[in-house]
């Protein structure tokens, strides 16, 4: 596909050619038991770093948490596909780092292998390239994306690429004062990397050299002004992209039509009439592909949507309280039966059962108290 890219709008419709679909790290395979690692903020809480618990997908039972590894402000944690290593973004105001850990198979304890400079500040999202040979990072405060090679022993090598996003800022002067990279992911063929930028209302596209780990800027995808792109979810077949807007508290739906992403819907995450403070946080598609979930901080709720399997559009099913304050992140367990809400400010993980026919959420009564939970990464134990 050529790299020519035309962007135009008709009313609220935006057409943007796309190269290939990006996605999150693949879900772990089905297992009887999972280990879950929990990232946290340590600076303003009594958290010590990365915690762990075991999860039984048959019953939803969460074990008591325990400290897996001590490290500063591990705001995003991600387990390597081979299960031997874990990587964490140490999101500090100054001196931010990316940490590599080895995982002790039986206990799950983490041993620090090495740290690399984040090459910027406020690293808030990590992803692997499709080969698992490179770690991709998004630095919020400095608005740049960085690539590190993963060495044979699990350590991070010196960065192979660092690109800073540029362009006009969005209309929210306080939040959109410059580039703010918030999500990063590799395309299915590993030829491109996508970065959602909250400050510039764009999804940046970079050509990815999978041999060298290098990034070369390509034409960006434009979001509606004031969206504040935070996180992205893609349908399994690559036909639809779902963009979470932190600032407009809405989900923007794009359809991939003959190599072009066309904006087809913008649907609110909040009930009509709500006028309080809100920052949308996380978005995830159910493993069945039938439902989409998104979290609100401020309103402290989940917006639940049914996905039209042919059109890709969303229909709101319900809005459900998260049972706590500031659900910065949530995780759907690999079997798709439970959703774990990480309520950062109330230091709790609240469990919901997912109705498999309608997608509705029902609290199970299972709650795990853990300091400042803000990210969960599952890994199968058996």
KOLPALUM-990505 format. One record per residue (C-alpha): chain; x, y, z. Coordinates in nm, 3 decimals. Layout:
N
R   chaine        px        py        pz
R        A         X         Y         Z
...
***
This chain:
382
R   chaine        px        py        pz
R        A     0.000     0.000     0.000
R        A     0.139     0.342    -0.086
R        A     0.198     0.604     0.179
R        A    -0.013     0.879     0.023
R        A    -0.265     1.002     0.274
R        A    -0.555     1.242     0.217
R        A    -0.754     1.385     0.503
R        A    -1.084     1.564     0.462
R        A    -1.403     1.613     0.658
R        A    -1.770     1.632     0.572
R        A    -1.955     1.759     0.880
R        A    -1.820     1.529     1.150
R        A    -1.693     1.263     0.908
R        A    -1.318     1.219     0.875
R        A    -1.142     0.999     0.622
R        A    -0.787     0.886     0.687
R        A    -0.601     0.613     0.503
R        A    -0.454     0.350     0.732
R        A    -0.170     0.109     0.683
R        A    -0.256    -0.183     0.908
R        A    -0.432    -0.236     1.235
R        A    -0.248    -0.203     1.564
R        A    -0.337    -0.400     1.873
R        A    -0.251    -0.477     2.230
R        A    -0.029    -0.762     2.345
R        A    -0.212    -1.093     2.275
R        A    -0.407    -1.240     2.565
R        A    -0.244    -1.527     2.753
R        A    -0.370    -1.877     2.665
R        A    -0.650    -2.041     2.861
R        A    -0.541    -2.178     3.198
R        A    -0.689    -2.301     3.523
R        A    -0.506    -2.037     3.726
R        A    -0.348    -1.704     3.646
R        A    -0.095    -1.485     3.817
R        A    -0.186    -1.118     3.809
R        A     0.073    -0.845     3.852
R        A    -0.048    -0.506     3.972
R        A     0.125    -0.175     3.901
R        A     0.088     0.116     4.142
R        A     0.200     0.464     4.238
R        A     0.442     0.468     4.530
R        A     0.514     0.841     4.565
R        A     0.192     0.942     4.741
R        A     0.083     0.611     4.894
R        A     0.224     0.334     5.111
R        A     0.272     0.114     4.805
R        A     0.616    -0.044     4.763
R        A     0.595    -0.126     4.393
R        A     0.457    -0.421     4.195
R        A     0.218    -0.660     4.367
R        A     0.084    -0.999     4.267
R        A    -0.211    -1.227     4.337
R        A    -0.349    -1.546     4.185
R        A    -0.681    -1.555     4.006
R        A    -0.914    -1.853     3.957
R        A    -1.121    -1.792     3.641
R        A    -1.368    -2.067     3.736
R        A    -1.476    -1.900     4.060
R        A    -1.339    -1.546     4.033
R        A    -1.146    -1.595     4.354
R        A    -0.856    -1.356     4.406
R        A    -0.586    -1.457     4.655
R        A    -0.438    -1.214     4.905
R        A    -0.190    -0.980     4.741
R        A     0.181    -0.979     4.813
R        A     0.472    -0.766     4.705
R        A     0.639    -0.911     4.394
R        A     0.907    -0.651     4.341
R        A     1.000    -0.318     4.493
R        A     1.033    -0.031     4.247
R        A     0.927     0.334     4.222
R        A     0.595     0.433     4.062
R        A     0.545     0.134     3.826
R        A     0.243     0.283     3.651
R        A     0.233     0.027     3.369
R        A     0.347    -0.334     3.392
R        A     0.359    -0.591     3.114
R        A     0.465    -0.957     3.111
R        A     0.670    -1.076     2.814
R        A     0.496    -1.343     2.601
R        A     0.753    -1.605     2.706
R        A     0.656    -1.551     3.071
R        A     1.013    -1.510     3.188
R        A     1.032    -1.133     3.217
R        A     0.825    -0.834     3.326
R        A     0.875    -0.472     3.227
R        A     0.758    -0.165     3.416
R        A     0.729     0.205     3.336
R        A     0.859     0.402     3.634
R        A     0.649     0.715     3.586
R        A     0.823     0.987     3.785
R        A     0.823     1.364     3.744
R        A     1.200     1.358     3.698
R        A     1.441     1.078     3.620
R        A     1.181     0.838     3.479
R        A     1.306     0.491     3.392
R        A     1.196     0.164     3.231
R        A     1.272    -0.144     3.440
R        A     1.332    -0.505     3.334
R        A     1.268    -0.789     3.581
R        A     1.309    -1.165     3.571
R        A     1.017    -1.371     3.707
R        A     1.085    -1.655     3.950
R        A     0.855    -1.928     3.809
R        A     0.723    -2.075     4.134
R        A     0.691    -1.772     4.359
R        A     0.636    -1.504     4.095
R        A     0.889    -1.282     4.271
R        A     1.064    -1.024     4.058
R        A     1.438    -0.963     4.037
R        A     1.559    -0.641     3.880
R        A     1.775    -0.707     3.574
R        A     1.842    -0.349     3.469
R        A     1.692    -0.008     3.411
R        A     1.714     0.228     3.118
R        A     1.637     0.597     3.109
R        A     1.288     0.658     2.974
R        A     1.448     0.913     2.740
R        A     1.173     1.146     2.858
R        A     0.935     1.189     3.149
R        A     0.606     1.033     3.253
R        A     0.620     0.694     3.076
R        A     0.261     0.569     3.097
R        A     0.220     0.284     2.845
R        A     0.426    -0.010     2.723
R        A     0.378    -0.265     2.446
R        A     0.585    -0.526     2.263
R        A     0.646    -0.533     1.893
R        A     0.504    -0.842     1.719
R        A     0.827    -1.039     1.751
R        A     0.870    -0.971     2.123
R        A     1.221    -0.842     2.050
R        A     1.148    -0.476     2.119
R        A     0.970    -0.283     2.393
R        A     0.768     0.022     2.285
R        A     0.708     0.306     2.531
R        A     0.498     0.624     2.539
R        A     0.616     0.918     2.750
R        A     0.325     1.140     2.848
R        A     0.501     1.444     2.992
R        A     0.754     1.488     2.712
R        A     0.533     1.355     2.431
R        A     0.780     1.112     2.278
R        A     0.782     0.745     2.183
R        A     1.087     0.528     2.252
R        A     1.197     0.179     2.139
R        A     1.429    -0.052     2.333
R        A     1.572    -0.388     2.222
R        A     1.503    -0.681     2.454
R        A     1.824    -0.878     2.494
R        A     1.848    -1.257     2.521
R        A     1.878    -1.238     2.901
R        A     1.571    -1.016     2.929
R        A     1.762    -0.696     2.991
R        A     1.680    -0.379     2.800
R        A     1.945    -0.257     2.560
R        A     2.015     0.104     2.471
R        A     1.723     0.269     2.295
R        A     1.710     0.228     1.920
R        A     1.463     0.509     1.852
R        A     1.311     0.815     2.015
R        A     1.065     1.035     1.828
R        A     0.893     1.346     1.963
R        A     0.548     1.428     1.836
R        A     0.482     1.768     1.680
R        A     0.183     1.969     1.563
R        A    -0.088     2.210     1.670
R        A    -0.228     2.158     2.018
R        A    -0.593     2.093     2.097
R        A    -0.844     2.346     2.234
R        A    -0.808     2.247     2.603
R        A    -0.529     2.486     2.701
R        A    -0.445     2.328     3.037
R        A    -0.441     1.963     2.928
R        A    -0.339     2.015     2.566
R        A    -0.039     2.241     2.617
R        A     0.189     2.025     2.406
R        A     0.241     1.667     2.288
R        A     0.132     1.399     2.539
R        A     0.185     1.045     2.414
R        A    -0.052     0.813     2.603
R        A    -0.071     0.479     2.417
R        A     0.152     0.287     2.177
R        A     0.105    -0.031     1.971
R        A     0.250    -0.215     1.671
R        A     0.058    -0.301     1.355
R        A    -0.032    -0.664     1.283
R        A     0.244    -0.698     1.024
R        A     0.492    -0.521     1.255
R        A     0.571    -0.263     0.989
R        A     0.417     0.033     1.171
R        A     0.377     0.173     1.522
R        A     0.080     0.386     1.633
R        A     0.086     0.643     1.914
R        A    -0.224     0.810     2.060
R        A    -0.143     1.168     2.159
R        A    -0.373     1.341     2.407
R        A    -0.229     1.689     2.359
R        A    -0.234     1.707     1.980
R        A    -0.560     1.519     1.905
R        A    -0.378     1.280     1.673
R        A    -0.282     0.919     1.630
R        A     0.074     0.931     1.507
R        A     0.195     0.667     1.263
R        A     0.558     0.557     1.234
R        A     0.723     0.313     0.996
R        A     0.891     0.047     1.207
R        A     1.216    -0.121     1.113
R        A     1.184    -0.457     1.290
R        A     1.551    -0.538     1.229
R        A     1.692    -0.219     1.378
R        A     1.406    -0.104     1.602
R        A     1.394     0.231     1.425
R        A     1.094     0.463     1.378
R        A     1.033     0.692     1.081
R        A     0.740     0.940     1.090
R        A     0.450     0.883     0.853
R        A     0.128     1.082     0.812
R        A    -0.084     1.098     1.130
R        A    -0.452     1.020     1.179
R        A    -0.652     1.316     1.307
R        A    -0.910     1.294     1.586
R        A    -1.186     1.546     1.644
R        A    -1.049     1.859     1.818
R        A    -1.080     1.832     2.193
R        A    -1.092     1.451     2.195
R        A    -0.776     1.403     2.400
R        A    -0.681     1.057     2.261
R        A    -0.582     0.832     2.551
R        A    -0.611     0.462     2.464
R        A    -0.715     0.256     2.162
R        A    -0.880    -0.082     2.112
R        A    -0.907    -0.267     1.779
R        A    -1.151    -0.533     1.667
R        A    -0.996    -0.875     1.616
R        A    -1.056    -0.867     1.241
R        A    -0.895    -0.525     1.206
R        A    -1.205    -0.363     1.057
R        A    -1.275    -0.119     1.339
R        A    -1.078     0.110     1.567
R        A    -1.216     0.241     1.897
R        A    -1.051     0.555     2.033
R        A    -1.107     0.658     2.395
R        A    -1.117     1.035     2.439
R        A    -1.004     1.132     2.787
R        A    -1.115     1.494     2.745
R        A    -1.446     1.453     2.562
R        A    -1.545     1.141     2.764
R        A    -1.652     0.962     2.449
R        A    -1.559     0.668     2.227
R        A    -1.486     0.748     1.863
R        A    -1.541     0.462     1.620
R        A    -1.349     0.437     1.292
R        A    -1.419     0.185     1.017
R        A    -1.142     0.053     0.796
R        A    -1.282     0.064     0.444
R        A    -1.045    -0.045     0.169
R        A    -0.741     0.077     0.357
R        A    -0.904     0.393     0.491
R        A    -1.023     0.468     0.844
R        A    -1.353     0.655     0.828
R        A    -1.506     0.812     1.136
R        A    -1.852     0.660     1.176
R        A    -1.957     0.732     1.534
R        A    -1.881     0.933     1.845
R        A    -2.074     0.803     2.146
R        A    -2.070     0.954     2.497
R        A    -1.955     0.762     2.804
R        A    -2.152     0.970     3.055
R        A    -2.524     0.989     3.135
R        A    -2.717     1.286     2.999
R        A    -2.707     1.584     3.231
R        A    -2.384     1.497     3.412
R        A    -2.176     1.812     3.451
R        A    -1.908     1.721     3.704
R        A    -1.539     1.659     3.650
R        A    -1.457     1.347     3.448
R        A    -1.150     1.197     3.284
R        A    -1.207     0.887     3.072
R        A    -0.943     0.627     3.145
R        A    -0.943     0.278     2.991
R        A    -1.105     0.090     2.703
R        A    -1.116    -0.283     2.626
R        A    -1.308    -0.517     2.396
R        A    -1.447    -0.840     2.539
R        A    -1.270    -1.155     2.409
R        A    -1.591    -1.251     2.227
R        A    -1.576    -0.926     2.032
R        A    -1.939    -0.854     2.119
R        A    -1.895    -0.591     2.390
R        A    -1.681    -0.288     2.468
R        A    -1.607    -0.143     2.812
R        A    -1.473     0.200     2.904
R        A    -1.406     0.357     3.244
R        A    -1.481     0.705     3.382
R        A    -1.284     0.879     3.656
R        A    -1.492     1.141     3.832
R        A    -1.824     0.981     3.750
R        A    -1.649     0.659     3.862
R        A    -1.833     0.425     3.633
R        A    -1.812     0.179     3.347
R        A    -1.983     0.252     3.019
R        A    -2.087    -0.078     2.861
R        A    -2.161    -0.108     2.489
R        A    -2.280    -0.377     2.251
R        A    -2.083    -0.391     1.926
R        A    -2.269    -0.431     1.598
R        A    -2.071    -0.716     1.442
R        A    -2.127    -0.594     1.086
R        A    -2.122    -0.216     1.122
R        A    -1.883    -0.191     1.418
R        A    -2.100     0.076     1.580
R        A    -2.180     0.086     1.949
R        A    -2.507     0.078     2.140
R        A    -2.493     0.166     2.506
R        A    -2.605    -0.119     2.731
R        A    -2.562     0.042     3.072
R        A    -2.351     0.267     3.292
R        A    -2.241     0.093     3.614
R        A    -2.065     0.233     3.925
R        A    -1.717     0.091     3.974
R        A    -1.758     0.051     4.349
R        A    -1.472     0.290     4.427
R        A    -1.290     0.605     4.320
R        A    -1.073     0.674     4.015
R        A    -1.085     0.354     3.802
R        A    -0.766     0.439     3.612
R        A    -0.751     0.091     3.464
R        A    -0.950    -0.230     3.450
R        A    -0.877    -0.575     3.318
R        A    -1.102    -0.841     3.168
R        A    -0.972    -1.182     3.270
R        A    -0.849    -1.400     2.980
R        A    -1.163    -1.620     2.991
R        A    -1.390    -1.318     2.955
R        A    -1.605    -1.404     3.258
R        A    -1.485    -1.135     3.499
R        A    -1.387    -0.769     3.492
R        A    -1.151    -0.637     3.761
R        A    -1.187    -0.266     3.836
R        A    -0.877    -0.097     3.972
R        A    -1.002     0.191     4.187
R        A    -0.684     0.389     4.243
R        A    -0.799     0.630     4.511
R        A    -0.986     0.376     4.725
R        A    -0.704     0.118     4.713
R        A    -0.918    -0.169     4.594
R        A    -0.977    -0.408     4.307
R        A    -1.351    -0.471     4.271
R        A    -1.469    -0.773     4.073
R        A    -1.767    -0.787     3.836
R        A    -1.917    -1.087     3.661
R        A    -1.976    -1.034     3.289
R        A    -2.306    -1.151     3.143
R        A    -2.203    -1.346     2.834
R        A    -2.520    -1.271     2.639
R        A    -2.569    -0.900     2.710
R        A    -2.235    -0.784     2.845
R        A    -2.383    -0.642     3.164
R        A    -2.174    -0.617     3.479
R        A    -2.276    -0.748     3.821
R        A    -2.058    -0.707     4.134
R        A    -1.959    -1.046     4.272
R        A    -1.876    -0.917     4.620
R        A    -1.512    -1.014     4.569
R        A    -1.284    -0.721     4.656
R        A    -0.907    -0.715     4.697
R        A    -0.756    -0.434     4.902
R        A    -0.423    -0.329     4.752
R        A    -0.244     0.008     4.755
R        A    -0.308     0.237     4.458
R        A    -0.386    -0.027     4.191
R        A    -0.349     0.119     3.841
R        A    -0.256    -0.165     3.603
R        A    -0.306    -0.543     3.588
R        A    -0.118    -0.792     3.371
R        A    -0.227    -1.158     3.365
R        A    -0.007    -1.462     3.304
R        A    -0.115    -1.831     3.301
R        A     0.027    -2.060     3.570
R        A    -0.099    -2.396     3.435
***
